[in-house]
Amino acid sequence: MARKTKPQLAAPATYGKLRVIYPDAHCELEHQGPFQLLVAVVLSAQTTDVLVNKVTPDLFRQYPDATQLAQADVEDVMQILIPKGMGMYRDKSMNIIGLARMLVDDHGGVVPRTMAELVELPGVGRKTANVVLGVAFNTPEGVVVDTHVQRVSQRLGWTKKTTPEEIERDLCALFPRDQWDMLSHTLIFHGRRTCFARSPACAACGVSADCPNAFKAENVGRKPVRARSEPESEPE
């Protein structure tokens, strides 16, 4: 087993400081119940939570449960997503209808509670499944690693890995299982409010003293810079 670095040894204390800074950290996708959460997370791929929260009220008003969404027409669902500017609207429409049909056919319309069953649903990968397991059921099977968690954990020196799967393994090794769900929400809050992809607010950061990349973090944890004609996008 690799020896822990100084930032990794200090990770529990640093995380404790972040919890004090963000005591209200939570999933910012608005939902009622596991089904709505599952659909919202699938819609959030490469899209901000803010945009998803603009789409889902109309979507759930028309299709409040798996049974109703399973009977929906793809074109009708697309017409709810398109006016709000939802990207990949056709694929996402097909995915949420497809997962609703599988919920009805295979699970009695109820969202399953295991990783193995969740990742069988259209549009659902490990990250989405862990959001649902953690938020809806408080039984995460790992740490959710989105763009914010990846960036912040790399800048704090908690991992040197670059893929979500490897970063998840490092974070799971550093923190006990009962902290996995809240850890991701806390790091996401920090990434959205302080440790920005561009121009991180190190001077205002409550854990800058613990951060090996403080005041030089601009290019740490960032996606490769694209050509000038294709500006970098940082989805939430």
Secondary structure as GFF3:
##gff-version 3
##sequence-region A 1 236
A	DSSP	alpha_helix	6	9	.	.	.	ID=ss1
A	DSSP	alpha_helix	11	21	.	.	.	ID=ss2
A	DSSP	alpha_helix	33	43	.	.	.	ID=ss3
A	DSSP	alpha_helix	49	62	.	.	.	ID=ss4
A	DSSP	alpha_helix	66	70	.	.	.	ID=ss5
A	DSSP	alpha_helix	74	81	.	.	.	ID=ss6
A	DSSP	three_ten_helix	82	84	.	.	.	ID=ss7
A	DSSP	alpha_helix	89	107	.	.	.	ID=ss8
A	DSSP	alpha_helix	115	118	.	.	.	ID=ss9
A	DSSP	alpha_helix	126	137	.	.	.	ID=ss10
A	DSSP	alpha_helix	147	155	.	.	.	ID=ss11
A	DSSP	alpha_helix	164	174	.	.	.	ID=ss12
A	DSSP	three_ten_helix	177	179	.	.	.	ID=ss13
A	DSSP	alpha_helix	180	193	.	.	.	ID=ss14
A	DSSP	three_ten_helix	202	204	.	.	.	ID=ss15
A	DSSP	three_ten_helix	208	210	.	.	.	ID=ss16
###
